[in-house]
Amino acid sequence: MLRTLAPILRAIFRRADRPLYTTWAAVSTLVCARAFYGFMLKQTGGEWSAPLDDVFIHFDYARATAHGHPFEWTVGNGYSSGNTSLTYPFVLAVGWLVGFTGRFIIIWAAIVAEISVFGMLLAVRRLFIEGPHDDWGRASSYLLPPILLGVGALDWSLWSGMEVAFFLATWSLALVAWTRLERDARAHARPARASRSAWLLGLAGALMVVTRPEAALTIGIFGVAAAHAHRRSGARRMFWLLTRAGLPSVVVLVLQTIANRAFTGEWSANGAIVKLALNSPYMTSADKFADWFGNAQYASLRNLDYHFAHIEGEAMSHLLDPPGADETFKRLLWAVTQRTGLGRAFDATHITAVYTYLARTMWWAGVLPLAVAFLPLMFGRTRRIALVVWLQIVAWVLVVALNGQVRWQNERYVMPAVAWMLVMTALGISVVFRARAGRRGTLVANKSGGPMRPGPIATIVLGAIVAQVIGVLTRPPGPPHFRLSWLLALACGAAGILLLRYRTMRGGIAIALVLFMYDHQVWKMRDQRWFFGRASRNIRDQHLTVGKFLKTTDARRVLVGDAGAIIFESERPGLDVIGLGGYKGLPFARASVHGLPATLELVERIPMNDRPDVFAIFPTWWGVLPLWFAQGELGRFPVEGNVICGGYEKIVYKADWSLLNTGSRIRRLPKGEKVRVDVDVADLVSEAENGYVFDAPANGWTDMRVLPDPDDSHCGMFDAGRRIAASRFERFFARGLVPLRVAHLVVRTAPESKTTVRVALDGFDVGTLGLERTGGWVEKVLELPANRISGTMNVLLTNEGPGDFVDFHTWVTQ
């Protein structure tokens, strides 16, 4: 009877499969999205918000784009590279143009995310199905939606309004093009067809890198893998396929770099300048490496021992004494043991005891998704696919670890790698139940068609890695390290060969791992939904409320330290002192890296009637800024139960810039001379014009003072400069001097201790400046001999110590 019905059932399944899976993917996407947005609307009382202020940066750029000002943060500020994702604001701008204006653009962002995730679920399915008669591939692919959407932290990022979901959709397009190239290679397709597929991969890759520039290595891995698949066509063919796959990405990155340089004076995007430790002028190479390594460790372990597993308090108690769903799992586990014959050795009591013991001890369960995701690497059938995706996972984590922000915002930067790992997790469950290895013509490496067996070397190596990860996750308090001997870890890997040799055994193991993964994620999912709703409420209560308040005022321009919801909601022009927003080519992003004094020096270059007349900042972020440059408070905006905002209270101040530019004029001009060279130290524009550099790293920190004006002690004078440590130097080029005529070097400082500064012109010593501690500004004058004066001179100032030398302003007069 069953043999008679089987062909009929298979035919029905194959016919209904496509609409059925499409419906399943759509429902899974909508249910997951609704759960998160529902928590948000519940906490905000029905108002749309977002869990991150950075989401509104995208909205700011999208609104400007819809108004005909692409690549501007706010209309009138000029070109800005602060939105690292170039494509996403254009996608959002489409929604603005069709009617999703104001805060309704959040709904459009949700629609874009849902379409993107749905498209990814459809595209990735091709990794599971190896041909028209692969019924198990079709059936097992139904695990993809619940597994991919089963990690709360990933869902949090997908529905946050950031570009994560859209980026994964672009990756899916590249995946489709790459799999076509792989199949073309195995089918020995015509060169023209492979060339078209390579161009499609290249275009998809270009879309990826302009959505997230970190994807450059991701598309590179796709390209190399595609070229390798066509290796039998010869080296020339491989080269041209790789060129087609990679050239569009290279072109768009070069064009973006040229545009950045032309409009901002920087090769890098503002986001990269602000967020990457590589751009810090103060950190040593060892410091930068330590920062990168620490970020990479954090990005990995934060997922393994928190997002994938962490259970505390009530959740653990519930897991150890499960009232409903977990009892079902235990009954299912019991049924599996009976079906596989293990029931002869274990009864229901044993199963319950084992389950409870494992639940009690598996607080390191974050390794489970990783272990299952390694399975495709162990079997020849899926090894090639898995190798490509795992290389992308590793490359992505290593690249985003350069970004210091990877530690914040619920680890959203690393979530694409989490999504790819979960794809491998679903594929791992699929492959362990396969009865036979791959056959010729499929998208697999193993073509023998024999029984499925794990590769011994891959299993030993990956099993050893899993064992070491378990050792890291179970370490005592302290920094992470491999605490197991590699001999023991390799022995554990060797044991994996026996455990995975037989389909029944590995299938039972896979089911058990999936059950425990589910148990741990149920509570993490609940926490992440709550976190999503609370964070959205925090942004609504503080940032959007500040924006509403400013909208009712006559504020001309608003200075902010977080370029997002305040400017969006207030509909006022802004100045972002962190530098992401940009302002008419001034290097605010670079100044932000150098410190607040450098930022204030740039504000001096903004015309008085265009300077911000209102601050909306966290006072704890900006030190003396509100003390020196604000008249008073216009409003305080606290946030209760804060889980995402940068501070408890954001304060709106009325700006007072009266101290700015008070230090721009020389006070001790030698008689009969005029200023030929003006180096406003810590002003990045002035420094660049004069070729100023300081002895980096661990030197040249910016500093600022407000002290009595030497010409009028009743008035304050502001200036910023750089702190030069003992035995360190600074130098600049003095241009436009009259050769062989006496000149004077005038240096403004505010000595904190005794020190001596030696001056050299073009390598020749011309004298010293002796400094003693004072309570105010000092402008020291040094005569420069006529025989050392030329039209252009390299002026070197070396601090001989013993104290620091803070150079606030330097002039050469003649």
TORDO-89498 format. One record per residue (C-alpha): x, y, z. Coordinates in steps of 0.001 Angstrom, whole numbers, plus 524288, in hexadecimal, padded with zeros to 5 digits. Example, Ala and Ser with C-alpha at 12.3 -4.5 7.8 and 13.67 -1.06 7.14 Angstrom:
8300C7EE6C81E78;835667FBDC81BE4;
//
This chain:
800008000080000;80A84809A78040E;812E08060B7F86B;80743808CC7EFA5;8042F815CD7F613;8123981A7F7F73C;813D581EAB7E8F4;806B08258C7E963;80A0482CA57F601;8173D830957F0A3;810ED835EB7E45A;8070383D927EC56;811BE842DC7F523;81A23847207E9B7;80EAC84DF67E357;80A52854DE7EFC5;817EA8574A7F515;81AE78647D7EEFB;80E5786B8F7F319;80EA58648080029;81C958689B80354;81A01876647FE69;80E60877598077C;8163787186812BC;8214D87B4D810BB;817CF886B080FC0;8102C882B681BE5;81CB08806C823A4;821A788DD581FD6;81507894CE82319;8131488DC48300C;820F2890ED83476;8200089F278303E;812A68A0D083675;817A489B9E84368;8226E8A5D084416;81A8E8B13883EF6;80F6B8AD3B847D7;8184E8AE42853C0;81CC18BB8984EE8;80EF78C0D384CEB;80ABF8BB6685A04;815968C29386130;8140A8CF4285986;805498CF8885AA9;8033C8CDD984C0E;80D9D8D7728473C;817818D2F283D46;8258D8D417841A2;832458CCAC83FF1;83BA18C65584995;8478B8CDDC844D8;849ED8DC44842C3;852B78D87D8374B;846A38D3D382FE9;842808E1FB82ED6;84F7B8E58282895;84B058DD3481D18;83DFB8E43881D9C;844C18F18181D8C;84C5C8EDFE81145;840368E7E880B25;8382B8F43580D62;842CA8FCBB80788;843B48F3727FBF6;835088F4047F9D1;83608902E47F9F4;8404B902887EF41;84C8C903447F7AB;852C18F5BD7F76E;85E748F32380024;85AB78FE3E8094F;857888FC0581789;84F88908738184A;84C719112980CD4;8567791C0580BF5;861A89151C812C7;867599101C80606;86C9D902CA80235;86EF18F96C80D60;874A88EBC080D9A;86F5C8E96681B43;8654C8DF81816C7;86E0F8D3EF813FD;862EC8CCCE80D37;8612D8D45380096;855D68CC987FAF8;84CFF8CB4A806CB;849118D9B98078E;844FE8D90D7F943;83C7D8CD397FC2A;836618D49280780;834C68E0C37FF28;82BE88D9087F61A;822C58D6E680198;823408E559804F2;81F7B8E8ED7F709;813E78DF927F6D4;80E538E50480366;8157F8DF2C80F00;819918EC8E813E9;81D048F0C782187;81D718E5F082B6B;815C88DD228223A;822A98DA7C81B67;825008D0BD82666;819DA8C8BD820D0;8204B8C93A81374;82D198C4B28197E;8259D8B95781F82;81FDC8B5D881245;82D628B64080C0A;832C08AD7B816CD;827BC8A3B681558;8293E8A30180695;837F48A1908082E;836FF896858120D;82C8C88FB280A06;8351C890C17FDE8;840B388B478054E;838C787F88809D0;834FD87CC17FBBB;842B187E9F7F654;84A20876D780092;8414486B197FEB9;848E78675D7F291;853FF862DB7FB62;84B62857CB8004B;84581852BD7F384;84EC784BA97EA72;845BE848327DF5E;8379D846887DB08;8366C839887E23F;83CB483D937EF22;830EF83BF87F7F5;838DE83BF680483;83F5D848A78009B;8321484EC57FE99;82CB28498980B5E;8389884D1F81391;838DE85AEF80E10;82C8B85DC5815E5;8359385E61821BD;83C3086A6E81C22;83204874C381FF3;8307E870BA82E3B;83F2286EED83012;8430887B8F82953;838A28833A830AD;83A9787B9A83D3B;8456D883F784334;83FEA89000849C5;84BDE8989C8482C;84BD08969883978;83D3B89975838B9;83F878A5BB840D4;848E58AAD18367D;840A68A64E82AFE;834B28ADF182FA3;83C0D8B9668359C;83B368C1E282973;849C98C0F1826D3;84EDC8BBBB819E7;851C88ADF681EED;846128A77481879;848078AEBB80BB0;8566A8AB0F80B9A;8531589CBA80D71;849FD89DF5801B9;8554D8A3107F973;85D9D897AE7FE3A;852CA88E7D7FA15;853338940D7EC52;861D08918B7EC03;85F85883D87F131;85607881007E60F;85FDA885C57DC06;86ADF87DE77E23D;86307871417E27C;85FEB8734E7D41E;86E71874697D15C;8710A8680F7D922;866C1860907D1A0;86BBB866067C4C1;87919860697C813;873C2852E87CB22;86AE5852D17BF3F;875F5857AB7B675;86D2E862C17B1EB;870C086B807A699;87AA8876417A9E9;870B4880BE7A68F;8675A87BBC7B0E1;871F487B3C7BB48;8760F8890B7B78C;8684088E077B97B;8676F887637C6AA;8748488D617CA7E;86FB389AF37C6D6;8635F8989D7CEE7;86BF0894B77DA5D;873FF8A0F97D84D;8681C8A9DA7D813;8628C8A3527E429;86FC38A4F97EAB7;86FF88B36D7E745;862928B4D07ED78;867CB8ADE17F984;8739E8B6A97FB6C;86BFF8C34A7F9B2;8625F8BE28803BD;86D1D8BA0780D31;87B538BC678093A;87FB58B16081238;87A4E8A84A807BD;886348AA357FF08;88C4989DAD80438;87F29896CA80397;87DA7898F17F503;88C0E895DF7F341;889E48886C7F92A;87E5F886157F011;886BA88A2C7E479;89267881AE7E7E3;88993875F07EA4E;882C3877FA7DD2F;88FBB879207D608;894BC86CEE7DCCE;888A8865627D879;88C6B868677CA52;89AAF864B87CC15;899C685A367C1A9;89709864C67B7AA;8A4C186A187B98B;8AB5C8752D7C0BB;8A73B87F5C7B6C3;898ED87BD67B863;89A3387C187C72F;8A0708899A7C69A;8959488F837BE63;88AE7889767C6B9;8914C88EDF7D2EC;892AB89C197CC64;8845689C807C8B1;8805C8987C7D663;888F48A2747DD2E;88A2B8AE097D3E8;87CE78B47D7D6C0;87FC28B48D7E54B;88D308BA5B7E31C;887928C4D17DA3A;87D088C93E7E3BA;886908C9677EF1E;8903B8D18D7E751;8857F8DAEF7E311;880E78DC427F10D;88EBD8DEE07F5A2;890D58E9347EB1E;883ED8EFD17EE93;887B38EFFB7FCF0;894B68F6307F9B5;88ECF900247F07A;883ED904A67F976;8897D902A48071B;898339025D8055B;898B08F4B280B30;89A978E7DD80402;8932F8E07280E7B;884D18E195811D7;881768E93981E14;87C738DD01824B3;8895D8D603822B2;891078E1C482796;889148E2C283410;887548D45983743;893E68CD808334A;89F348CD4C83CDA;8A82C8CD16830F8;8A5618DBA082F94;8A9188DF2B83D76;8B4EE8E84F83D7D;8B8048E4EE84B8E;8B7DF8D60B84BF2;8C4248CE318494B;8C4348C2D883FC8;8C3D68B9A784B62;8B8198C104850F1;8B0E78C01784408;8B3998B1A1842D3;8AF238AF63850CF;8A2BC8B6FB84E04;8A0048AEF3841C8;8A30C8A21A84867;89AA18A58185419;88F608A95F84B37;8908889CA0843A7;89050894D485053;884B989C8285532;87D1589B2A84883;87ED888C71848DC;87CD8889AF85746;871A889329858F8;869C588A8C84FE7;86EAA87D8A854E8;86D2687FCB8636D;8620A8899C8636D;8595F88AAB85761;8599987C1085497;858D9876C086256;8589487F7986E37;84DD087B8B877B2;84C0F880CC88566;8429B88106890A6;8347887E1688D87;837B68792387FF0;840F386EC488537;8371986AA388F93;82CBD8694088525;835DD8614E87CA9;83919857FF887C0;82AC3855FC88AEE;823CB857BE87DE7;814FF857B187F09;810A98562187107;81876857A2864B7;824C38519486A45;81D248459D86E96;819768443A8605E;827BC8449A85CE0;82AD883A1A866C6;82010831968614C;8255983408853A9;832FF8308585846;82D618241D85E3E;8268E820CB85175;833458229084A1F;83A6A8194885344;82FD180F2B8515C;83027810CE842AA;83EE480F9F841F3;83FDD8041384B22;8460C80BCE85636;839BF8096B85E3B;83E917FBDB86184;8494D8021686991;8421A80E2286EB7;8347380FBD87420;82C8081C43875A2;8322681F0888321;83FE581E6687DD4;83C6582770872B1;8365B8317587BE9;84219830D9884F1;84BA38328A879C8;843D283DC88742B;84320844D688150;8518A842B088408;8556A847F3876C2;84C6E853A487840;852B78567388572;860918558188068;85F4F85AD587290;860DC86921875CC;86BA98684A86B9E;861498648886199;8657B86FC2858DE;86E89865FC85272;862FC85E1A84D3D;85F8F866A084164;86E0D8675683E67;86FC38589A83F3A;86412856088366A;868A38609982D06;8759E8595582BD9;86EC084D0A82704;86E278513B818AD;87CF485266818F7;87E4F8444E81D5E;8771283E1D81208;87BDA83E5780422;86E21840CC7FF28;86D8B84E8C804AF;87BC485190807A5;87DF185AD57FC51;871DD862F07FF59;875138632480DCA;8833D866E180B81;87F3E872D7803A1;875368774D80DA0;87E0A874AF8193D;8890887C63812FE;87F6F8879381190;87B648864081FC4;88962886D18249E;88D0D891CE81B59;88144899D581F6A;884318989F82DF5;8928089C1F82BE9;88EF88A809823B8;8844A8AD7482C83;88D558AB8F83833;894AB8B758832FE;888A78BF31836DA;888788C2DB84526;8799C8C3EC84474;878A98B524842C7;8772B8B4588518F;86ADB8BC96851B9;85D158BD0984C21;85A008AEE684F38;865668AA58846BB;85E4A8AE0B83A2D;86AEC8AF2983279;86DDE8A0AE833F2;8600589BFD83122;8622C898EC82299;86C3388ECE826DF;8626088968830A4;8584D88832825BB;861E2880CC81D14;8657D877DA82852;85730874BB82A9F;855C98716181C40;860D5867AF81E4B;859F5862B482A84;84DBD85FA6822B5;855EA85976817F2;85D1A8516B82228;8506384B8A8270D;84CA88489681905;8594B841D08158A;85A30838F28217E;84D998323581D7E;8522F82FC480FA3;853658216780C7D;85C2B8228680094;8671882B557FC65;865A6834737F0D3;8649E8309B7E296;86A5F836737D660;8643F842F67D1AE;8604F8482C7DF04;865A0853F07E644;86E2E84B6A7EEE0;87C3C847117EF10;87A3F838987F1F8;875528314A7E5F2;87694823397EA40;86857820F87EDDD;86CE8817DB7F8BD;868E2817BA8071B;86A668249780E55;87671824E4816F3;87CDB8306C81D9E;88A3C83419818AD;893D082F8F8231B;89D3A83B0C82270;892838454882216;88B5983E9882D3C;8976383DB9835DC;89B4384BEC8338C;88D9D8519683517;88AA3848C5840A4;8970684D948473C;892B085BB0844E2;88568858C884AEB;88C0085297856B8;894C985E6E8585E;88934867A485742;8824C86007861ED;88E8A861A086A18;88E5587047867C1;87FF08715F86B2A;881BD869C2877CA;88DD48714387C0F;88EB28775988994;88D778862888A46;8981888C6A8822D;89C2988F078742B;898B98849D86A10;8A32387AD886675;8A44086CE18618B;8A591865A086E56;8A4828579D8694E;8B0528508F86415;8AFD484F108556A;8B24A8408B85710;8A5B383F4385ECD;89E71847F985536;8A31983FD0849AE;89EE983380850D2;891548395385248;8916C83C40843CA;8953D82E37840D7;889D48297A84916;8812E8318A84030;8847282871834E9;87DE681D3E83C1A;8725D8257484070;86FA782A53832B5;8729D81DE282B32;864DF8185E82B58;8591582016826F5;8507981B5183227;85A2681F8E83C65;85D6F82CA88366C;84F0182F3983406;84BE482CD48424E;856FD835C28465E;852288405683D1B;8445183F7684298;8495B840888507D;851C084C5084D20;8466A8530C8465D;83DA8850DD8522C;8477F856D785B75;84A018621385216;83B6F864A6851F8;83A6686423860C1;8450086E4186248;83FE38771C8578F;831EC8777685CA3;8365D87FE7867F5;84026887BC8603F;8358388A9D85640;82C9588F99860F1;8376C8983E86645;83ACB89D9A858E1;82CA48A0F5855D7;82B968A816862BA;8388A8AEE58602C;833D78B2F38529A;827818B8E985834;82E388BF94863A7;839258C51685B24;82F208CA6C8518F;827E68D0A885CE0;8348F8D6A2861EE;8376C8DCD3854BE;829668E1CE85415;829868E71F861F9;836668EE42860B6;83B708F0CF852EE;82E6F8F23A84BF5;828F48FA3885725;8348F9038185651;832269047E847B8;823CF907CB849F8;827BF912538539F;831899187984A4E;827759185383F73;81F6A921F28477C;82AE192B5884942;83165934C183FEF;83E4992D5084064;8469B9309A8348D;8500A9251C8355A;8516691A8283FAE;85E569151F8447F;85D0B906B6847B5;8660C8FBDB84BEC;85DC78F135845D0;8596B8F43F8380F;84C728ED5683795;83ED58EED783D11;840258FCB484267;84312902B583539;8393F8F9DB82E72;82DF78FD2F83778;8313A90BA183912;832DD90DDD82A70;83D8E9179D82DB0;84B239187B82798;8557B9126D8301B;863D8911F483337;868CB904A183762;874C19068A83FED;878268F81F83EB6;879AB8FA9F8303A;870BC8F0E282979;867CA8FB7E8243A;872229041981E1D;871CD912A181B85;87637918DF80EBA;882F59118F80D93;88831914A481B22;88ECE9088B820E9;8861C906D582CCF;887958F80E82C65;896608F8F082CF9;895809037383776;88CD78FA9983F99;897C08F09283FC3;8A15C8FAF284461;898598FFC584F22;88E6B90A4785293;8988C9155D85206;89AE991250843AC;88C389124184139;88AA391FA68477C;8959C9250083F17;88D939210F8333C;8815592774838BF;88934934188388A;88974932B3829B2;87A9B9324C8289F;874AC93FB6825CB;86EA49459C831F8;860CC945A082C88;861C493721828E8;8671E93213835B7;85E0C929E583E1B;856089323A84743;8513F9266784F07;8581E91A8E854DB;8510090DAA856FE;85B279052F85D95;85E548FC10868B7;8665A9052887174;86E538F9CE876AC;8738D8F74D868F0;87918904C386657;880019099387274;8810691861872DB;8799491ABF86632;86CC691EBF86CC9;87439926278776A;87C2792EB786E3C;8733492FF086286;8653792FF48679E;85D0393AB786DD7;8532F93223874AD;84A1B9268D873E6;83DED9264586B7F;83945918E186FE5;83D0390BFC87619;838B18FF0D87058;83B1E8F33987907;838268E53F8753F;833248DB5187EFA;837608CD2487E46;842218D05987498;847F98C4E986D26;84CF08CB5E860A4;84EA18DA22861C1;85C148DFD486428;858438E5F587104;84D478E7A687AB2;84A9E8F5C98773F;84C108FD8586AC4;84C4B90C3086CDA;84905916E88632C;851859230B864D9;8517D9306B85EA4;85EA0931FE857FB;8682D93CFD85AE3;873D293D66851B8;8795194A5685680;8861C9440C85AA6;888D193E7B84D28;892F89458F844C2;897B794D4D85085;8A4EC946B084F4A;8A6AE94802840AC;8AE3E954EA84181;8BC91955AF84577;8BEB895D9C851DF;8CD8F95FAF85185;8D052963BC84399;8DE7B9682B84234;8DF45976A383EFC;8DF1D979FE830A0;8DBFC96C0682C4B;8D0039651782779;8CB9C957018280A;8D0E894EFA81CC1;8CD7794169821DD;8C1D793E5182A8D;8C1019307E83012;8B4C292EF38383F;8B89B9226383F31;8AD6B91880840D4;8A62A91EE98359A;8A734913E882BA3;8A51291CF08201E;8AFE79262F82471;8B8CE91AB18277F;8B6BE914E7819FC;8B9439220A8136A;8C62E9235281A88;8CA8C915238199F;8C9F2913E582864;8CCBC9069182E50;8CFA8901EC83C05;8D7D58F6808407E;8CDA28EBBC8411A;8C8F78E33584779;8C6BF8E5438561E;8C9178F3AF85446;8C2708FFD784F11;8B5E28FEA185701;8AD0D90A618551B;8AAAA9137986082;8A3849205B86267;8A33692B8686C04;89B2C9377186F5D;8A4269410887661;8A48494FD487816;8A7A29574186BB6;8B56D95D1E86CA5;8B007969C5866D6;8A44996A8586FEE;8A4609624287C3C;895B79645487DE3;8930A95C6D8718C;8953694E2A86F46;89CE8948D7863D5;89ACF93B4985E34;8A4A99335685693;8A7629251A853F9;8B45691E7885197;8BC3191208852AB;8C3A990C3B85DF8;8D1839087A85A2E;8D7DF8FF42863CC;8E60D9000E86824;8EFA78FB6C85DA6;8E5038FC5C8533A;8E3839063584846;8DA9290D7383F01;8DDDA913D38320B;8D7FD91BFA82733;8DBD9922F381AB5;8DD79931AC81AD5;8DA8F936CD80D37;8DA459445780725;8E5B194A2580EB9;8EF71953B78091E;8FC8994C8F8086A;908199518E81059;8FFF695ADC81868;8FE82959C18271E;8F1CD9536E82B97;8EBC494FF883899;8E524943AD83D87;8D9F894689846E9;8D45D93B1F84EA5;8C83C93C2085727;8C7B6932D5862A7;8C2E09321D870A8;8CE3D92B84877BE;8CA71921A988213;8D86191EA08864B;8E647921F788306;8EACC91D38875C8;8F38F920E986A58;8EFE4920C785BFD;8FAD492039851FB;8F87C926468449C;8FEF9921FD837FA;8FDB89275182A20;9004591D8381F4E;907F79155C828EC;91031920A582E76;90EE09241783CCE;90AE99326383E71;907D99335484CF7;8FEC892F618580C;8F270933F785EAA;8F34E9331686D7B;8E6199315B873F3;8E264932EF8823F;8D55592FCC88894;8CBDF93B4E887C3;8BD9D93DB388A64;8BA109428B87CE1;8BD58943DA86E9E;8CB70945F086A76;8D01E9497C85CCF;8DEAB9467E85C1D;8E68194D248516C;8F305947C784B4F;8FAF494F3384146;8FE4D9472A8354E;90B7894AC382F39;90B109508D8219A;914F1946F281C16;90BA593BA381EF6;8FF93941B7818EB;8FAFE93CA480BB7;8EE4793D658042D;8E9F59304E809C2;8EF5992ACB8166A;8ED3B91E7681E2C;8EB2D9231C82C2D;8ED6B918D38369D;8E9C091ACA844E9;8EEF69107384E44;8EAD99101785C73;8F70A90D1C8645E;8EF5690C2287104;8EE32909A487BD3;8DFCB90DC387AEE;8D5D790D478700B;8D5229181A865FB;8C79191C0C8614D;8C8309238C8548A;8BB9B92B328527E;8BF6D9340684749;8CBD3936E683FC5;8CF1D94231836C8;8DAD99460782EAA;8DBD3954C582CE4;8E49495CDE82459;
//
